[in-house]
Amino acid sequence: MTPWQLRQATRILHGGGVIAYPTETVYGLGCDPLYAKAVFAIMDLKQRPIEKGLILIGSRLEHLLPYFEPLETRRMAAIQRTWPGPVTWLLPARTHVPDWLTGGRDTIAVRITSHPVAAALCARFGGAIVSTSANPAGKPPARNPLQIRRYFGNTLDDILCNAHASRGSASEIRDGRSGRVIRAG
């Protein structure tokens, strides 16, 4: 990924567009989480009900803090030891967080990414972005740009390509209050 590609992707995000980008696990679809039209476009592309909610990623904790209420110091320290990396945590959502992100629940799914492209994208964007696997419901997540094109044609505003390998499975999801695994990675 070149600096120009990163600037272009960031402009698209700030303008309400939808992009695909690599993560630690699979390719993801992303947008500005507070731009409702872009979030609903992703849900339509994925044929995903809004009640499922979405994951937000950032390159540092400050990107995610506007979206969740921190837990007690000891719990937060345990959570932060898993970051950056492919562990997503369900944490108490702040009251102003839109239902299109939480699925109407009182928690929000957040992760600090360790993938160099995704982290650079969040850093350049200056905040958290939506991160949901790049696939329609019932299909395996895309692992490369060709699969993304097969699934979505030219409907995305940009695809960031990457030479870094990913694991190929979804991120692990854990409950922040208990540490319980909700979805194994």
The 8 nearest C-alpha neighbors of each residue, nearest first, counted from 0:
[[1, 4, 161, 160, 2, 5, 159, 116],
 [0, 2, 4, 3, 5, 6, 159, 7],
 [3, 1, 5, 4, 6, 0, 7, 119],
 [2, 4, 6, 1, 5, 7, 0, 8],
 [5, 3, 7, 1, 2, 6, 8, 0],
 [4, 6, 2, 8, 3, 7, 9, 1],
 [7, 5, 9, 3, 4, 8, 10, 2],
 [6, 8, 4, 10, 9, 5, 3, 11],
 [9, 7, 11, 5, 10, 6, 4, 12],
 [8, 10, 12, 6, 11, 7, 124, 5],
 [11, 9, 7, 13, 8, 12, 14, 6],
 [10, 12, 14, 16, 8, 9, 13, 7],
 [11, 13, 9, 16, 15, 14, 10, 30],
 [14, 12, 10, 11, 15, 9, 31, 16],
 [13, 15, 11, 12, 16, 10, 9, 31],
 [16, 14, 12, 13, 37, 34, 11, 31],
 [17, 15, 11, 12, 14, 156, 37, 30],
 [16, 18, 30, 156, 155, 29, 37, 12],
 [19, 17, 157, 29, 156, 158, 28, 155],
 [20, 18, 28, 158, 27, 29, 159, 157],
 [19, 21, 159, 27, 26, 158, 28, 18],
 [22, 20, 26, 27, 25, 117, 161, 116],
 [21, 23, 24, 114, 25, 26, 117, 27],
 [24, 22, 165, 114, 85, 25, 166, 113],
 [23, 25, 166, 165, 167, 22, 168, 169],
 [26, 24, 167, 142, 22, 165, 21, 27],
 [27, 25, 21, 20, 142, 133, 141, 22],
 [26, 28, 132, 133, 131, 20, 19, 130],
 [29, 27, 19, 133, 131, 18, 130, 132],
 [30, 28, 129, 130, 18, 17, 128, 19],
 [29, 31, 17, 129, 12, 128, 32, 37],
 [30, 32, 128, 34, 33, 12, 129, 15],
 [33, 31, 129, 34, 128, 30, 38, 100],
 [32, 34, 31, 35, 97, 38, 30, 37],
 [33, 35, 31, 37, 32, 36, 15, 38],
 [36, 34, 38, 37, 33, 39, 32, 99],
 [35, 37, 39, 38, 34, 40, 15, 41],
 [38, 36, 40, 35, 39, 34, 15, 16],
 [39, 37, 35, 41, 40, 36, 42, 34],
 [38, 40, 42, 36, 41, 37, 35, 43],
 [41, 39, 37, 43, 38, 42, 36, 44],
 [42, 40, 44, 38, 39, 43, 45, 37],
 [41, 43, 39, 47, 45, 40, 44, 46],
 [42, 44, 46, 40, 41, 45, 39, 47],
 [45, 43, 41, 42, 46, 40, 135, 151],
 [44, 46, 135, 47, 42, 43, 136, 134],
 [47, 45, 43, 44, 136, 42, 135, 48],
 [46, 48, 42, 45, 136, 49, 43, 51],
 [49, 47, 50, 51, 46, 42, 52, 43],
 [48, 50, 51, 102, 52, 99, 47, 42],
 [51, 49, 102, 48, 52, 103, 99, 101],
 [52, 50, 102, 49, 48, 53, 47, 101],
 [53, 51, 102, 101, 100, 50, 49, 99],
 [52, 54, 100, 131, 101, 55, 108, 51],
 [55, 53, 108, 130, 109, 129, 131, 56],
 [56, 54, 129, 109, 128, 130, 127, 108],
 [57, 55, 110, 127, 111, 128, 109, 112],
 [58, 56, 127, 111, 62, 121, 59, 112],
 [57, 59, 118, 111, 121, 112, 122, 62],
 [60, 58, 57, 61, 62, 111, 63, 122],
 [59, 61, 62, 63, 64, 111, 57, 58],
 [60, 62, 64, 63, 59, 65, 126, 57],
 [63, 61, 126, 127, 57, 60, 59, 64],
 [62, 64, 60, 61, 65, 66, 127, 57],
 [63, 65, 61, 66, 67, 62, 60, 68],
 [66, 64, 63, 67, 62, 93, 61, 68],
 [67, 65, 64, 93, 63, 92, 96, 68],
 [68, 66, 92, 93, 91, 64, 65, 90],
 [67, 69, 91, 93, 92, 70, 90, 66],
 [70, 68, 67, 71, 75, 91, 90, 64],
 [69, 71, 75, 74, 72, 68, 176, 90],
 [72, 70, 74, 73, 75, 69, 76, 176],
 [71, 73, 75, 74, 76, 70, 69, 77],
 [72, 74, 76, 75, 71, 77, 70, 78],
 [75, 73, 77, 76, 71, 72, 70, 78],
 [76, 74, 78, 72, 77, 73, 70, 79],
 [75, 77, 79, 73, 74, 78, 72, 80],
 [78, 76, 74, 80, 75, 79, 73, 81],
 [79, 77, 75, 80, 76, 81, 74, 82],
 [78, 80, 76, 82, 81, 77, 75, 83],
 [79, 81, 77, 78, 82, 76, 83, 75],
 [82, 80, 79, 78, 84, 83, 86, 77],
 [83, 81, 84, 79, 80, 111, 86, 112],
 [82, 84, 113, 111, 112, 81, 85, 110],
 [83, 85, 82, 113, 112, 86, 81, 111],
 [84, 86, 170, 23, 171, 87, 112, 24],
 [87, 85, 171, 84, 170, 172, 110, 81],
 [86, 88, 172, 110, 109, 171, 108, 173],
 [89, 87, 173, 108, 109, 175, 172, 174],
 [88, 90, 108, 174, 175, 107, 106, 173],
 [89, 91, 106, 175, 107, 88, 67, 92],
 [92, 90, 106, 68, 67, 105, 107, 93],
 [93, 91, 67, 106, 107, 105, 66, 68],
 [92, 94, 67, 66, 95, 68, 96, 91],
 [93, 95, 96, 92, 105, 97, 66, 67],
 [94, 96, 93, 97, 92, 66, 98, 65],
 [97, 95, 94, 93, 66, 92, 98, 100],
 [98, 96, 99, 100, 95, 101, 33, 103],
 [97, 99, 103, 101, 102, 100, 96, 104],
 [98, 100, 97, 102, 101, 49, 52, 103],
 [101, 99, 52, 53, 98, 97, 102, 107],
 [102, 100, 52, 98, 107, 103, 104, 99],
 [101, 103, 52, 50, 51, 98, 104, 99],
 [102, 104, 98, 101, 50, 105, 99, 52],
 [105, 103, 101, 106, 102, 98, 107, 52],
 [104, 106, 92, 91, 103, 101, 107, 93],
 [107, 105, 91, 92, 90, 104, 89, 101],
 [106, 108, 92, 101, 89, 90, 91, 109],
 [107, 109, 89, 54, 88, 87, 55, 90],
 [110, 108, 55, 87, 88, 54, 56, 107],
 [111, 109, 87, 56, 112, 86, 55, 88],
 [112, 110, 83, 57, 58, 56, 82, 59],
 [113, 111, 83, 84, 114, 58, 118, 110],
 [112, 114, 83, 84, 115, 118, 23, 111],
 [113, 115, 23, 117, 22, 112, 116, 118],
 [116, 114, 118, 117, 119, 113, 112, 22],
 [117, 115, 119, 118, 114, 120, 21, 161],
 [118, 116, 120, 114, 119, 115, 22, 121],
 [117, 119, 58, 115, 121, 120, 116, 114],
 [120, 118, 122, 116, 117, 121, 115, 123],
 [119, 121, 117, 123, 118, 122, 124, 116],
 [122, 120, 124, 118, 57, 123, 119, 58],
 [121, 123, 125, 119, 124, 120, 58, 118],
 [122, 124, 120, 125, 121, 119, 9, 6],
 [125, 123, 121, 9, 122, 126, 120, 13],
 [126, 124, 122, 123, 121, 62, 127, 120],
 [127, 125, 62, 121, 124, 57, 128, 122],
 [126, 128, 57, 62, 56, 63, 55, 121],
 [127, 129, 31, 55, 56, 32, 30, 29],
 [128, 130, 29, 55, 30, 32, 54, 56],
 [131, 129, 29, 54, 55, 27, 28, 56],
 [130, 132, 27, 28, 54, 133, 53, 129],
 [131, 133, 27, 140, 134, 26, 28, 25],
 [134, 132, 27, 28, 141, 140, 26, 131],
 [133, 135, 140, 132, 138, 45, 141, 139],
 [134, 136, 45, 138, 46, 137, 44, 150],
 [137, 135, 45, 138, 46, 47, 134, 139],
 [136, 138, 135, 139, 134, 140, 45, 46],
 [139, 137, 136, 135, 134, 140, 141, 150],
 [138, 140, 134, 141, 137, 135, 136, 133],
 [141, 139, 134, 133, 132, 142, 25, 138],
 [142, 140, 146, 133, 26, 143, 147, 134],
 [141, 143, 25, 26, 140, 167, 146, 144],
 [142, 144, 145, 146, 141, 147, 26, 160],
 [145, 143, 147, 146, 148, 160, 158, 142],
 [144, 146, 148, 147, 143, 149, 141, 142],
 [147, 145, 149, 141, 148, 144, 143, 150],
 [146, 148, 144, 150, 145, 149, 141, 151],
 [149, 147, 152, 145, 151, 146, 150, 144],
 [150, 148, 146, 147, 152, 151, 145, 144],
 [151, 149, 147, 148, 152, 146, 134, 135],
 [150, 152, 148, 154, 149, 147, 153, 155],
 [153, 151, 148, 154, 149, 150, 147, 155],
 [152, 154, 155, 151, 148, 156, 157, 149],
 [153, 155, 152, 151, 156, 44, 148, 17],
 [156, 154, 157, 153, 17, 18, 151, 158],
 [155, 157, 17, 18, 16, 154, 11, 158],
 [158, 156, 18, 155, 19, 159, 8, 17],
 [159, 157, 19, 18, 20, 160, 144, 156],
 [158, 160, 20, 19, 157, 161, 0, 21],
 [161, 159, 158, 0, 144, 20, 21, 162],
 [160, 162, 163, 0, 21, 159, 116, 164],
 [161, 163, 164, 160, 0, 21, 165, 143],
 [164, 162, 161, 165, 21, 114, 115, 116],
 [165, 163, 162, 166, 161, 23, 167, 24],
 [164, 166, 24, 23, 167, 25, 163, 22],
 [167, 165, 24, 168, 23, 25, 164, 169],
 [166, 168, 24, 25, 165, 142, 169, 140],
 [169, 167, 24, 166, 184, 25, 170, 140],
 [168, 170, 184, 24, 171, 25, 167, 132],
 [171, 169, 184, 85, 86, 24, 172, 87],
 [170, 172, 184, 183, 86, 182, 87, 85],
 [173, 171, 87, 182, 181, 88, 86, 180],
 [174, 172, 180, 88, 181, 179, 178, 175],
 [173, 175, 89, 178, 179, 176, 177, 88],
 [176, 174, 90, 89, 178, 88, 177, 173],
 [175, 177, 174, 178, 90, 74, 70, 89],
 [176, 178, 179, 174, 175, 173, 74, 180],
 [177, 179, 174, 175, 173, 176, 180, 78],
 [178, 180, 174, 177, 173, 181, 175, 176],
 [181, 179, 173, 182, 172, 183, 178, 174],
 [182, 180, 173, 172, 179, 174, 183, 171],
 [183, 181, 172, 171, 180, 184, 173, 170],
 [182, 184, 171, 180, 172, 181, 170, 169],
 [183, 171, 170, 169, 168, 182, 172, 85]]
